[in-house]
Amino acid sequence: MPIVNNSLMSIKKFNLVLLLSLFTCCLAGQSSSNKSQNREDYYGHKLNFGFFLGINKTNFSITTVNNWSAIAGDSLKTILSSPSTGFNLGIVSEMRLHQYATLRFLPDIAFGQRNLEYHFAGVDTFDIIKKVESTFLNFPLNFKIRSKRFGNFAAYMLGGGKYTLDLASQKDVNNGGIPLALQVVKLAKNDWAIEAGAGVDFFLPYFKFGIELKTSMGIKNMLIRDPNPSVLSSTIDNLRSKVFLISFTFEG
């Protein structure tokens, strides 16, 4: 029976947590609305720049083929994807479009790992875990809508998309004639994704500090069909990227 990661449910839970967090922050921010404001002229600038540090959770959304037991035999029971933690380092560039709207370009380099777990059970029971290590160059373009400032605090939501280049892609590896345990799952080098998230800004005397939560879902099937038939790839119909990111931004 095909196994599909419940990515839509994960996004709904993620967005619910974001909304509850921002609502709480907004209530807290209202109590400081009468205090003196730091960086009062911040939104008077057409362009603002900075940098960010991020912690990511990279994963896959998997759809298996309908007849996978005929391909792999009855011994293959499950195919799962488990996330690992990585980090991002990037640049923030923001252009003001309106008093409460900006366009943000945040190119970054990211390091992450995803694990594909194949569980075999029968005469012999064993697991094969394929570690997919990646070094990403991300080029996100986000549209940001912020709230009115409450003292030195503001909240915002954002959406957009990104292009990703995986510098560590093994798409050209030849799996022919090597044991299953040494084979790799080949993925495309280029990816496109949609993004959504929210965050809070704190205006300090010399810079703006932000905390941002964002999720991205790939829209491209990353799996490359191996010309040498392999149970690792022939049992998977669709493999899409999924990333959760928490960022700490520092903008002047």
Buried (B, 14 or more C-beta within 10 A) or exposed (E): EBBEBEBEEBBEEBBEEBEEBBEEBBEEBEEEEEEEBBBEEBBEEEEBEBBBBBEBBBBBBBBBBEEBBEEBEEBBBEBBBEBBEBBBEBEBBBEBEEEBEBBBBBBBEBBBBBBBEBBBEEEEEEEBEBEBBBBBBBBBBBBBBBBEBBBBBBBBBBBBBBBBEBEBBBEEBEBEEEEEEEBBBBBBBEBEBEBBBBBBBBBEEEBBBBBBBBBBBBEBBBBBEBEEEBBBBBBBBBBBBBBBBBBBBBBE
